[in-house]
């Protein structure tokens, strides 16, 4: 799983990590207020403020892993 939080995913080389992760089968989750170039490759895109989205996402991931 690769979670990109609060980034436009346009600055290299860090932005390329989302692509590498997706290419290798990782689940890609993007939390960002604006669209990114990787939204179509993402398994989930969250368009909420980070302070709201992140606690909810972490709770969901915690429940799913139990």
N, CA, C and O atoms as a GROMACS GRO file, in nm:
protein
  264
    1UNK      N    1   0.084  -0.116   0.000
    1UNK     CA    2   0.000   0.000   0.000
    1UNK      C    3   0.090   0.124   0.000
    1UNK      O    4   0.188   0.132   0.073
    2UNK      N    5   0.051   0.220  -0.084
    2UNK     CA    6   0.123   0.347  -0.091
    2UNK      C    7   0.018   0.456  -0.073
    2UNK      O    8  -0.080   0.463  -0.148
    3UNK      N    9   0.038   0.542   0.026
    3UNK     CA   10  -0.056   0.651   0.052
    3UNK      C   11   0.016   0.782   0.026
    3UNK      O   12   0.116   0.813   0.091
    4UNK      N   13  -0.034   0.859  -0.069
    4UNK     CA   14   0.020   0.992  -0.101
    4UNK      C   15  -0.073   1.094  -0.038
    4UNK      O   16  -0.191   1.101  -0.072
    5UNK      N   17  -0.019   1.174   0.053
    5UNK     CA   18  -0.101   1.267   0.129
    5UNK      C   19  -0.057   1.410   0.104
    5UNK      O   20   0.060   1.445   0.125
    6UNK      N   21  -0.150   1.493   0.058
    6UNK     CA   22  -0.126   1.636   0.046
    6UNK      C   23  -0.020   1.673  -0.055
    6UNK      O   24   0.059   1.765  -0.031
    7UNK      N   25  -0.017   1.606  -0.166
    7UNK     CA   26   0.081   1.636  -0.269
    7UNK      C   27   0.014   1.638  -0.405
    7UNK      O   28  -0.081   1.565  -0.430
    8UNK      N   29   0.065   1.722  -0.493
    8UNK     CA   30   0.012   1.727  -0.629
    8UNK      C   31   0.068   1.615  -0.715
    8UNK      O   32   0.022   1.594  -0.827
    9UNK      N   33   0.168   1.544  -0.663
    9UNK     CA   34   0.235   1.435  -0.734
    9UNK      C   35   0.291   1.481  -0.868
    9UNK      O   36   0.282   1.411  -0.969
   10UNK      N   37   0.348   1.602  -0.867
   10UNK     CA   38   0.407   1.656  -0.989
   10UNK      C   39   0.557   1.682  -0.975
   10UNK      O   40   0.624   1.707  -1.076
   11UNK      N   41   0.611   1.677  -0.855
   11UNK     CA   42   0.752   1.706  -0.833
   11UNK      C   43   0.830   1.575  -0.830
   11UNK      O   44   0.806   1.488  -0.745
   12UNK      N   45   0.924   1.561  -0.924
   12UNK     CA   46   1.005   1.440  -0.933
   12UNK      C   47   1.132   1.458  -0.849
   12UNK      O   48   1.177   1.571  -0.834
   13UNK      N   49   1.189   1.356  -0.795
   13UNK     CA   50   1.158   1.215  -0.818
   13UNK      C   51   1.052   1.159  -0.726
   13UNK      O   52   1.004   1.048  -0.749
   14UNK      N   53   1.014   1.232  -0.622
   14UNK     CA   54   0.918   1.178  -0.525
   14UNK      C   55   0.785   1.139  -0.589
   14UNK      O   56   0.726   1.038  -0.552
   15UNK      N   57   0.737   1.217  -0.684
   15UNK     CA   58   0.609   1.186  -0.749
   15UNK      C   59   0.613   1.051  -0.818
   15UNK      O   60   0.511   0.983  -0.828
   16UNK      N   61   0.728   1.012  -0.867
   16UNK     CA   62   0.741   0.884  -0.935
   16UNK      C   63   0.722   0.764  -0.844
   16UNK      O   64   0.700   0.653  -0.892
   17UNK      N   65   0.730   0.785  -0.713
   17UNK     CA   66   0.711   0.674  -0.620
   17UNK      C   67   0.569   0.617  -0.630
   17UNK      O   68   0.550   0.496  -0.614
   18UNK      N   69   0.470   0.702  -0.655
   18UNK     CA   70   0.333   0.653  -0.670
   18UNK      C   71   0.324   0.560  -0.790
   18UNK      O   72   0.258   0.456  -0.784
   19UNK      N   73   0.389   0.597  -0.898
   19UNK     CA   74   0.387   0.513  -1.018
   19UNK      C   75   0.460   0.381  -0.994
   19UNK      O   76   0.412   0.275  -1.034
   20UNK      N   77   0.575   0.387  -0.930
   20UNK     CA   78   0.651   0.265  -0.901
   20UNK      C   79   0.567   0.171  -0.814
   20UNK      O   80   0.560   0.051  -0.840
   21UNK      N   81   0.505   0.226  -0.711
   21UNK     CA   82   0.423   0.145  -0.622
   21UNK      C   83   0.308   0.079  -0.699
   21UNK      O   84   0.285  -0.041  -0.686
   22UNK      N   85   0.236   0.157  -0.778
   22UNK     CA   86   0.123   0.103  -0.855
   22UNK      C   87   0.171  -0.002  -0.956
   22UNK      O   88   0.106  -0.105  -0.972
   23UNK      N   89   0.283   0.024  -1.021
   23UNK     CA   90   0.337  -0.072  -1.119
   23UNK      C   91   0.374  -0.205  -1.055
   23UNK      O   92   0.376  -0.309  -1.122
   24UNK      N   93   0.404  -0.202  -0.926
   24UNK     CA   94   0.444  -0.325  -0.856
   24UNK      C   95   0.332  -0.384  -0.772
   24UNK      O   96   0.356  -0.467  -0.684
   25UNK      N   97   0.209  -0.341  -0.799
   25UNK     CA   98   0.094  -0.403  -0.736
   25UNK      C   99   0.048  -0.346  -0.604
   25UNK      O  100  -0.041  -0.401  -0.540
   26UNK      N  101   0.108  -0.237  -0.562
   26UNK     CA  102   0.065  -0.176  -0.436
   26UNK      C  103  -0.071  -0.109  -0.455
   26UNK      O  104  -0.102  -0.057  -0.562
   27UNK      N  105  -0.149  -0.110  -0.352
   27UNK     CA  106  -0.274  -0.035  -0.352
   27UNK      C  107  -0.236   0.112  -0.336
   27UNK      O  108  -0.162   0.147  -0.243
   28UNK      N  109  -0.287   0.198  -0.425
   28UNK     CA  110  -0.251   0.340  -0.425
   28UNK      C  111  -0.370   0.422  -0.374
   28UNK      O  112  -0.480   0.416  -0.429
   29UNK      N  113  -0.344   0.498  -0.268
   29UNK     CA  114  -0.446   0.586  -0.210
   29UNK      C  115  -0.391   0.727  -0.212
   29UNK      O  116  -0.279   0.753  -0.167
   30UNK      N  117  -0.470   0.819  -0.267
   30UNK     CA  118  -0.429   0.960  -0.276
   30UNK      C  119  -0.524   1.045  -0.193
   30UNK      O  120  -0.645   1.039  -0.210
   31UNK      N  121  -0.467   1.123  -0.103
   31UNK     CA  122  -0.544   1.218  -0.022
   31UNK      C  123  -0.495   1.356  -0.061
   31UNK      O  124  -0.385   1.397  -0.023
   32UNK      N  125  -0.576   1.429  -0.138
   32UNK     CA  126  -0.534   1.561  -0.185
   32UNK      C  127  -0.658   1.641  -0.225
   32UNK      O  128  -0.753   1.585  -0.279
   33UNK      N  129  -0.657   1.769  -0.199
   33UNK     CA  130  -0.772   1.854  -0.230
   33UNK      C  131  -0.792   1.872  -0.380
   33UNK      O  132  -0.904   1.893  -0.426
   34UNK      N  133  -0.684   1.865  -0.457
   34UNK     CA  134  -0.690   1.889  -0.601
   34UNK      C  135  -0.658   1.761  -0.678
   34UNK      O  136  -0.594   1.671  -0.624
   35UNK      N  137  -0.702   1.752  -0.802
   35UNK     CA  138  -0.668   1.637  -0.886
   35UNK      C  139  -0.517   1.624  -0.905
   35UNK      O  140  -0.443   1.722  -0.903
   36UNK      N  141  -0.472   1.499  -0.923
   36UNK     CA  142  -0.331   1.472  -0.949
   36UNK      C  143  -0.320   1.389  -1.077
   36UNK      O  144  -0.420   1.332  -1.122
   37UNK      N  145  -0.202   1.382  -1.135
   37UNK     CA  146  -0.184   1.300  -1.255
   37UNK      C  147  -0.204   1.150  -1.231
   37UNK      O  148  -0.218   1.074  -1.327
   38UNK      N  149  -0.205   1.108  -1.106
   38UNK     CA  150  -0.216   0.966  -1.075
   38UNK      C  151  -0.354   0.924  -1.027
   38UNK      O  152  -0.374   0.808  -0.991
   39UNK      N  153  -0.449   1.014  -1.027
   39UNK     CA  154  -0.584   0.982  -0.978
   39UNK      C  155  -0.645   0.862  -1.049
   39UNK      O  156  -0.710   0.779  -0.985
   40UNK      N  157  -0.626   0.851  -1.178
   40UNK     CA  158  -0.687   0.740  -1.253
   40UNK      C  159  -0.622   0.606  -1.217
   40UNK      O  160  -0.686   0.502  -1.232
   41UNK      N  161  -0.501   0.607  -1.171
   41UNK     CA  162  -0.433   0.483  -1.131
   41UNK      C  163  -0.462   0.446  -0.986
   41UNK      O  164  -0.435   0.334  -0.944
   42UNK      N  165  -0.516   0.540  -0.911
   42UNK     CA  166  -0.537   0.517  -0.768
   42UNK      C  167  -0.654   0.423  -0.743
   42UNK      O  168  -0.753   0.422  -0.816
   43UNK      N  169  -0.640   0.344  -0.637
   43UNK     CA  170  -0.750   0.259  -0.592
   43UNK      C  171  -0.854   0.342  -0.518
   43UNK      O  172  -0.972   0.308  -0.515
   44UNK      N  173  -0.807   0.450  -0.459
   44UNK     CA  174  -0.898   0.539  -0.387
   44UNK      C  175  -0.840   0.680  -0.388
   44UNK      O  176  -0.720   0.700  -0.369
   45UNK      N  177  -0.928   0.778  -0.412
   45UNK     CA  178  -0.891   0.919  -0.408
   45UNK      C  179  -0.981   0.987  -0.306
   45UNK      O  180  -1.104   0.975  -0.313
   46UNK      N  181  -0.922   1.057  -0.212
   46UNK     CA  182  -0.997   1.125  -0.106
   46UNK      C  183  -0.980   1.275  -0.125
   46UNK      O  184  -0.867   1.325  -0.126
   47UNK      N  185  -1.090   1.346  -0.139
   47UNK     CA  186  -1.090   1.492  -0.159
   47UNK      C  187  -1.147   1.562  -0.037
   47UNK      O  188  -1.248   1.632  -0.046
   48UNK      N  189  -1.084   1.544   0.074
   48UNK     CA  190  -1.123   1.612   0.198
   48UNK      C  191  -0.998   1.677   0.256
   48UNK      O  192  -0.887   1.640   0.219
   49UNK      N  193  -1.015   1.773   0.344
   49UNK     CA  194  -0.898   1.828   0.413
   49UNK      C  195  -0.822   1.715   0.483
   49UNK      O  196  -0.883   1.622   0.536
   50UNK      N  197  -0.690   1.723   0.483
   50UNK     CA  198  -0.608   1.616   0.540
   50UNK      C  199  -0.645   1.590   0.686
   50UNK      O  200  -0.651   1.474   0.728
   51UNK      N  201  -0.668   1.695   0.762
   51UNK     CA  202  -0.702   1.679   0.904
   51UNK      C  203  -0.830   1.602   0.926
   51UNK      O  204  -0.848   1.543   1.032
   52UNK      N  205  -0.920   1.602   0.830
   52UNK     CA  206  -1.044   1.526   0.838
   52UNK      C  207  -1.026   1.388   0.779
   52UNK      O  208  -1.070   1.288   0.837
   53UNK      N  209  -0.961   1.381   0.664
   53UNK     CA  210  -0.949   1.256   0.590
   53UNK      C  211  -0.856   1.155   0.656
   53UNK      O  212  -0.888   1.037   0.662
   54UNK      N  213  -0.743   1.201   0.704
   54UNK     CA  214  -0.642   1.108   0.754
   54UNK      C  215  -0.690   1.027   0.875
   54UNK      O  216  -0.671   0.906   0.876
   55UNK      N  217  -0.749   1.088   0.977
   55UNK     CA  218  -0.797   1.006   1.090
   55UNK      C  219  -0.901   0.902   1.045
   55UNK      O  220  -0.898   0.788   1.092
   56UNK      N  221  -0.991   0.940   0.954
   56UNK     CA  222  -1.091   0.844   0.905
   56UNK      C  223  -1.024   0.730   0.828
   56UNK      O  224  -1.058   0.613   0.847
   57UNK      N  225  -0.929   0.764   0.743
   57UNK     CA  226  -0.860   0.664   0.663
   57UNK      C  227  -0.782   0.568   0.753
   57UNK      O  228  -0.785   0.447   0.732
   58UNK      N  229  -0.713   0.621   0.852
   58UNK     CA  230  -0.636   0.535   0.943
   58UNK      C  231  -0.727   0.443   1.025
   58UNK      O  232  -0.692   0.328   1.050
   59UNK      N  233  -0.843   0.493   1.065
   59UNK     CA  234  -0.938   0.407   1.136
   59UNK      C  235  -0.985   0.294   1.046
   59UNK      O  236  -0.992   0.179   1.088
   60UNK      N  237  -1.018   0.328   0.921
   60UNK     CA  238  -1.061   0.225   0.825
   60UNK      C  239  -0.954   0.121   0.802
   60UNK      O  240  -0.982   0.001   0.800
   61UNK      N  241  -0.831   0.165   0.783
   61UNK     CA  242  -0.721   0.072   0.760
   61UNK      C  243  -0.698  -0.017   0.881
   61UNK      O  244  -0.666  -0.135   0.867
   62UNK      N  245  -0.713   0.039   0.999
   62UNK     CA  246  -0.695  -0.038   1.122
   62UNK      C  247  -0.801  -0.146   1.133
   62UNK      O  248  -0.770  -0.259   1.171
   63UNK      N  249  -0.925  -0.113   1.102
   63UNK     CA  250  -1.034  -0.210   1.107
   63UNK      C  251  -1.014  -0.319   1.002
   63UNK      O  252  -1.037  -0.437   1.029
   64UNK      N  253  -0.973  -0.280   0.881
   64UNK     CA  254  -0.953  -0.378   0.775
   64UNK      C  255  -0.840  -0.475   0.806
   64UNK      O  256  -0.845  -0.590   0.762
   65UNK      N  257  -0.740  -0.432   0.881
   65UNK     CA  258  -0.627  -0.520   0.911
   65UNK      C  259  -0.654  -0.614   1.026
   65UNK      O  260  -0.580  -0.710   1.046
   66UNK      N  261  -0.760  -0.588   1.104
   66UNK     CA  262  -0.794  -0.677   1.218
   66UNK      C  263  -0.850  -0.809   1.174
   66UNK      O  264  -0.882  -0.894   1.257
   0.00000   0.00000   0.00000
